[in-house]
Amino acid sequence: MVWNQGFEPTKQLNILLAVITVLAFAWILGGQIASLRLADRTVTVRGAAEMPVVADLATWSLNFSSTGNELAAAQRELGQNLEKTRTFLQGFGIRADEIEMQSISVNDAWANAYGSDVQGRPRYTVSGGLTVRTTSLQGALEAKNGLGKLIGSGVVLTSSYGPNFAFTQLNDKKLELVSRATAEAKKAAVQFAKDSGSRLGGIRRARQGSVEILGRDSFVAESEQINKVLRVVTTVDYDVR
């Protein structure tokens, strides 16, 4: 070996050893970084699941009013309308204990009126209503379709909200639905690993979306449909090796 002029052999040897040490450290560190990146490889997949269900509860709000210059007469008329409506609803299979009376209100049009403002106007307007919560969904539908007959009998119906149909057993179906969605996500992850020549590892992280209750038909509001669809999407991160 030829020593460079101006450098002592010991110093040159130390420099050489230092260079070798740095290169070795860089090689080791590089291997660790490569291993870390390999271990950190993940694939994110989504799985969706849907389940058809049938509503099990119908709710319906019917509101009425009657007017007159005699409060007692207006109240009596409202009471008769409410009873007619109860009988009408029960005729479609809705039970008496599924029909509740709403609070009654009275408006006195003359209380704050002056002079000619009260002429030709009935003094009292008495308002009330019924709330229906029934498991007889078909009965509620048929009753809605027959409202014309009720109105034709002289009942003054000021508004009708419903019937609306709800599915109340969501918690009983959620576990099965999420399990299906997770299985679909795994299918996608397995296919990805196969296509990429990798090996699928365990779940790194899983995120579940909210369970949606959708109407079977997109052109009708969900609350107006008896037939519904439960839907959930899960997002899962898998390790890939």
GIWO-V970295 format. One record per residue. N is the residue number from 0. RES is the residue in one small letter. PSI is psi in degrees with one decimal (NA if undefined). D_LAST is the distance of its C-alpha to the last C-alpha in whole Angstrom. Layout:
# GIWO-V970295
N RES PSI D_LAST
N RES PSI D_LAST
This chain:
# GIWO-V970295
0 m 139.0 48
1 v 123.5 50
2 w 135.3 50
3 n 140.7 50
4 q 136.3 54
5 g -4.8 54
6 f 131.7 51
7 e 147.6 51
8 p -39.1 49
9 t -42.1 48
10 k -42.3 46
11 q -39.3 45
12 l -40.4 43
13 n -41.6 42
14 i -43.4 40
15 l -43.5 39
16 l -38.5 37
17 a -41.4 36
18 v -44.2 34
19 i -40.6 32
20 t -44.5 31
21 v -43.9 30
22 l -40.6 28
23 a -42.3 27
24 f -41.4 26
25 a -38.8 24
26 w -43.2 22
27 i -46.6 21
28 l -40.7 20
29 g -39.6 19
30 g -38.8 16
31 q -41.9 16
32 i -42.2 15
33 a -41.7 13
34 s -40.4 11
35 l -43.9 11
36 r -38.4 10
37 l -40.3 7
38 a -22.7 7
39 d 5.9 9
40 r 128.2 7
41 t 160.0 8
42 v 134.6 10
43 t 124.9 14
44 v 158.9 16
45 r 144.9 19
46 g 135.0 21
47 a 146.6 25
48 a 143.0 28
49 e 150.3 31
50 m 120.5 34
51 p 136.9 38
52 v 165.9 40
53 v 133.7 44
54 a 151.5 46
55 d 4.4 48
56 l 135.1 50
57 a 134.2 52
58 t 145.9 54
59 w 131.7 57
60 s 123.1 59
61 l 129.6 63
62 n 142.8 65
63 f 163.0 69
64 s 155.3 72
65 s 150.5 76
66 t 159.8 79
67 g 164.2 82
68 n -14.6 85
69 e 119.9 85
70 l -43.4 82
71 a -39.8 83
72 a -40.1 83
73 a -40.6 80
74 q -39.7 78
75 r -41.8 80
76 e -42.0 79
77 l -43.6 75
78 g -40.5 75
79 q -39.9 76
80 n -39.9 74
81 l -42.1 71
82 e -39.4 73
83 k -40.3 73
84 t -39.8 69
85 r -48.5 68
86 t -41.2 70
87 f -47.9 69
88 l -41.4 65
89 q -25.0 66
90 g -14.6 67
91 f 17.6 64
92 g 7.4 62
93 i 124.5 61
94 r 155.8 63
95 a -37.0 65
96 d -1.7 63
97 e 5.1 60
98 i 120.0 62
99 e 143.5 63
100 m 136.9 66
101 q 169.1 65
102 s 150.5 67
103 i 136.5 70
104 s 151.6 71
105 v 130.3 75
106 n 127.0 75
107 d 104.0 79
108 a -20.3 79
109 w -9.0 83
110 a -40.1 82
111 n 21.1 81
112 a 158.0 83
113 y 139.8 86
114 g -123.1 89
115 s -10.4 89
116 d -26.2 85
117 v -8.7 85
118 q 129.9 88
119 g 3.4 86
120 r 133.9 83
121 p 142.4 82
122 r -45.2 82
123 y 138.9 80
124 t 117.7 76
125 v 125.3 75
126 s 145.8 71
127 g -175.7 69
128 g 178.3 66
129 l 142.7 64
130 t 128.2 60
131 v 129.3 59
132 r 103.3 56
133 t 151.9 56
134 t -2.5 53
135 s 79.8 56
136 l -42.6 54
137 q -37.5 56
138 g -40.3 59
139 a -41.0 58
140 l -45.0 57
141 e -37.0 60
142 a -40.3 62
143 k -43.4 61
144 n -19.7 62
145 g 12.1 65
146 l -29.8 66
147 g -36.5 69
148 k -39.8 71
149 l -45.2 71
150 i -36.4 72
151 g -20.8 74
152 s 0.4 76
153 g 1.0 76
154 v 127.0 73
155 v 104.0 72
156 l 112.6 69
157 t -30.0 68
158 s 154.9 64
159 s 118.0 61
160 y 104.2 58
161 g -164.8 56
162 p 144.3 55
163 n 142.0 51
164 f 132.3 49
165 a 149.9 46
166 f 116.2 43
167 t 0.6 44
168 q 33.4 41
169 l -43.5 38
170 n -29.0 37
171 d -20.8 37
172 k -15.0 35
173 k -45.0 32
174 l -46.3 30
175 e -40.1 30
176 l -45.6 29
177 v -37.9 26
178 s -41.0 25
179 r -43.8 25
180 a -40.9 24
181 t -38.8 20
182 a -39.0 20
183 e -37.9 21
184 a -41.4 18
185 k -38.6 15
186 k -43.6 17
187 a -39.1 16
188 a -41.9 12
189 v -41.9 12
190 q -39.5 14
191 f -46.1 12
192 a -39.7 9
193 k -46.1 11
194 d -31.1 13
195 s 0.8 10
196 g 26.8 9
197 s 174.9 6
198 r 129.4 5
199 l 131.0 6
200 g -152.6 7
201 g 178.3 10
202 i 125.9 12
203 r -43.1 13
204 r 145.9 16
205 a 138.4 18
206 r 125.7 22
207 q 130.3 24
208 g 173.1 27
209 s 144.5 31
210 v 125.4 32
211 e 143.8 35
212 i 113.2 38
213 l 154.8 39
214 g 148.9 42
215 r -38.0 41
216 d 126.8 43
217 s -20.1 43
218 f 2.9 46
219 v 140.4 47
220 a 140.5 47
221 e -41.0 44
222 s -17.4 47
223 e 0.1 50
224 q 135.9 47
225 i -40.7 47
226 n 125.6 44
227 k 172.3 41
228 v 128.5 37
229 l 138.2 35
230 r 138.7 32
231 v 149.3 29
232 v 129.4 25
233 t 144.2 22
234 t 125.2 19
235 v 134.4 16
236 d 123.4 13
237 y 144.3 10
238 d 141.7 7
239 v 130.7 4
240 r NA 0
